[in-house]
Amino acid sequence: MSYEMILVDRKEPVGLITLNRPEALNALNGKLMDEMTKALRAFEADDEIRAIVITGSEKAFAAGADIKEMQSKGYMDVFKEDFITANWEEATRCRKPIIAAVAGYALGGGCELAMMCDFILAAENAKFGQPEIKLGVIPGAGGTQRLTRFVGKSKAMEMVLTGRMMDAEEAERSGLVSRIVPTDQLVEEALATAGKIAELSMPSVMIAKECVNKAYETTLAEGVMFERRIFHSLFATEDQKEGMSAFAEKRTPEFKHK
Ligand SMILES: CC(C)(O)CC(=O)SCCNC(=O)CCNC(=O)[C@H](O)C(C)(C)COP(=O)(O)OP(=O)(O)OC[C@H]1O[C@@H](n2cnc3c(N)ncnc32)[C@H](O)[C@@H]1OP(=O)(O)O
């Protein structure tokens, strides 16, 4: 499959998607999002790929939705095409782990896309923000909801109401990113982290992801019960026998992903 606005690289067992629209700081237009949706679906269906990394350039992960594409749209246009959600949420549907490797600007839809991934690794030069208010709109791809869950009401409110950006240090302190890495080592580090996840038992990884995500959607008691039942189910896998035998025998496990 050929892509124009993203680069897709199969680095088994990791799939790498690089946003590649440098002339517009990777602004996310319909074509780019369609391509990303296709690439994510292809990796999801690929048995040899067990973790995914989405990244941009050193200057920008993505500077948001394409403002020039949006500017002339009217209410009925955005309503009829269900603008933003229609082809933007594939990352949230993917069952394999996705790491956002963010350098430079992650603004508006760029920040929202990063937050749809399972975790964010930030380069030292990363800058996060929801500047939509400065354009006379508000975040439309989950920013008001996900940012608030990551950083809490006060900081999310300030960022959404003023459009202020957060640097990597502040983003790490606030829990938006899992850690900061030197900018020139970002992709390498994200691939290495994804590679480590991909070595683990795939069913456990996919189910662990489901359980953590459940914490956002349910009560503590229901979430704990969901976790326990799922934990029980993993005792039906070959990988549970292999993982625990390998520990007892002091050797490295060889997971079969089943
Ligand atoms: C998804 C929703 C619903 O939540 C909505 C959104 O995401 S709305 C978009 C939110 N994002 C923004 O408002 C950021 C817009 N960009 C900027 O503020 C600046 O470009 C910058 C601070 C990120 C970088 O500034 P600078 O280094 O000075 O570069 P520029 O000359 O401004 O940009 C270079 C080039 O890229 C084009 N560009 C940048 N961002 C976008 C964008 N979001 N959409 C379309 N095009 C964008 C910019 O216009 C420049 O192109 P040329 O004019 O030189 O052709």
Ligand as a Chemical Component Dictionary entry (heavy atoms), coordinates in Angstrom:
data_LIG
# 
_chem_comp.id                   LIG 
_chem_comp.type                 NON-POLYMER 
_chem_comp.pdbx_formal_charge   0 
_chem_comp.three_letter_code    LIG 
# 
loop_
_chem_comp_atom.comp_id 
_chem_comp_atom.atom_id 
_chem_comp_atom.alt_atom_id 
_chem_comp_atom.type_symbol 
_chem_comp_atom.charge 
_chem_comp_atom.model_Cartn_x 
_chem_comp_atom.model_Cartn_y 
_chem_comp_atom.model_Cartn_z 
_chem_comp_atom.pdbx_ordinal 
LIG C1  C1  C 0 -8.682  18.820 16.099 1  
LIG C2  C2  C 0 -9.384  20.030 16.656 2  
LIG C3  C3  C 0 -10.835 19.894 16.443 3  
LIG O1  O1  O 0 -9.219  20.033 18.036 4  
LIG C4  C4  C 0 -8.986  21.321 16.033 5  
LIG C5  C5  C 0 -7.530  21.700 15.844 6  
LIG O2  O2  O 0 -6.612  20.980 15.987 7  
LIG S1  S1  S 0 -7.334  23.312 15.331 8  
LIG C6  C6  C 0 -5.587  23.502 15.159 9  
LIG C7  C7  C 0 -4.906  23.778 16.422 10 
LIG N1  N1  N 0 -3.519  24.125 16.165 11 
LIG C8  C8  C 0 -3.094  25.382 16.103 12 
LIG O3  O3  O 0 -3.832  26.333 16.255 13 
LIG C9  C9  C 0 -1.613  25.572 15.808 14 
LIG C10 C10 C 0 -1.419  26.341 14.511 15 
LIG N2  N2  N 0 -0.011  26.558 14.227 16 
LIG C11 C11 C 0 0.733   27.477 14.875 17 
LIG O4  O4  O 0 0.296   28.151 15.779 18 
LIG C12 C12 C 0 2.143   27.653 14.402 19 
LIG O5  O5  O 0 2.263   27.093 13.123 20 
LIG C13 C13 C 0 3.183   26.967 15.344 21 
LIG C14 C14 C 0 3.257   27.726 16.673 22 
LIG C15 C15 C 0 2.876   25.518 15.589 23 
LIG C16 C16 C 0 4.589   27.039 14.659 24 
LIG O6  O6  O 0 4.903   28.350 14.278 25 
LIG P1  P1  P 0 6.083   28.613 13.233 26 
LIG O7  O7  O 0 7.296   27.860 13.644 27 
LIG O8  O8  O 0 6.196   30.093 13.124 28 
LIG O9  O9  O 0 5.614   27.957 11.858 29 
LIG P2  P2  P 0 4.500   28.517 10.871 30 
LIG O10 O10 O 0 5.142   29.400 9.851  31 
LIG O11 O11 O 0 3.340   29.059 11.589 32 
LIG O12 O12 O 0 4.012   27.150 10.175 33 
LIG C17 C17 C 0 4.740   26.534 9.102  34 
LIG C18 C18 C 0 3.707   26.150 8.049  35 
LIG O13 O13 O 0 2.817   25.208 8.613  36 
LIG C19 C19 C 0 1.472   25.680 8.472  37 
LIG N3  N3  N 0 0.668   25.209 9.604  38 
LIG C20 C20 C 0 1.035   25.149 10.895 39 
LIG N4  N4  N 0 0.032   24.675 11.636 40 
LIG C21 C21 C 0 -0.983  24.442 10.803 41 
LIG C22 C22 C 0 -2.301  23.943 10.978 42 
LIG N5  N5  N 0 -2.756  23.520 12.174 43 
LIG N6  N6  N 0 -3.091  23.840 9.897  44 
LIG C23 C23 C 0 -2.649  24.203 8.671  45 
LIG N7  N7  N 0 -1.401  24.668 8.437  46 
LIG C24 C24 C 0 -0.582  24.792 9.498  47 
LIG C25 C25 C 0 1.611   27.190 8.442  48 
LIG O14 O14 O 0 0.473   27.770 7.874  49 
LIG C26 C26 C 0 2.866   27.346 7.609  50 
LIG O15 O15 O 0 2.556   27.123 6.256  51 
LIG P3  P3  P 0 2.677   28.336 5.182  52 
LIG O16 O16 O 0 1.684   29.359 5.627  53 
LIG O17 O17 O 0 4.098   28.822 5.298  54 
LIG O18 O18 O 0 2.335   27.697 3.884  55 
# 
loop_
_chem_comp_bond.comp_id 
_chem_comp_bond.atom_id_1 
_chem_comp_bond.atom_id_2 
_chem_comp_bond.value_order 
_chem_comp_bond.pdbx_ordinal 
LIG C1  C2  SING 1  
LIG C2  C3  SING 2  
LIG C2  O1  SING 3  
LIG C2  C4  SING 4  
LIG C4  C5  SING 5  
LIG C5  O2  DOUB 6  
LIG C5  S1  SING 7  
LIG S1  C6  SING 8  
LIG C6  C7  SING 9  
LIG C7  N1  SING 10 
LIG N1  C8  SING 11 
LIG C8  O3  DOUB 12 
LIG C8  C9  SING 13 
LIG C9  C10 SING 14 
LIG C10 N2  SING 15 
LIG N2  C11 SING 16 
LIG C11 O4  DOUB 17 
LIG C11 C12 SING 18 
LIG C12 O5  SING 19 
LIG C12 C13 SING 20 
LIG C13 C14 SING 21 
LIG C13 C15 SING 22 
LIG C13 C16 SING 23 
LIG C16 O6  SING 24 
LIG O6  P1  SING 25 
LIG P1  O7  DOUB 26 
LIG P1  O8  SING 27 
LIG P1  O9  SING 28 
LIG O9  P2  SING 29 
LIG P2  O10 DOUB 30 
LIG P2  O11 SING 31 
LIG P2  O12 SING 32 
LIG O12 C17 SING 33 
LIG C17 C18 SING 34 
LIG C18 O13 SING 35 
LIG C18 C26 SING 36 
LIG O13 C19 SING 37 
LIG C19 N3  SING 38 
LIG C19 C25 SING 39 
LIG N3  C20 SING 40 
LIG N3  C24 SING 41 
LIG C20 N4  DOUB 42 
LIG N4  C21 SING 43 
LIG C21 C22 SING 44 
LIG C21 C24 DOUB 45 
LIG C22 N5  SING 46 
LIG C22 N6  DOUB 47 
LIG N6  C23 SING 48 
LIG C23 N7  DOUB 49 
LIG N7  C24 SING 50 
LIG C25 O14 SING 51 
LIG C25 C26 SING 52 
LIG C26 O15 SING 53 
LIG O15 P3  SING 54 
LIG P3  O16 DOUB 55 
LIG P3  O17 SING 56 
LIG P3  O18 SING 57 
# 
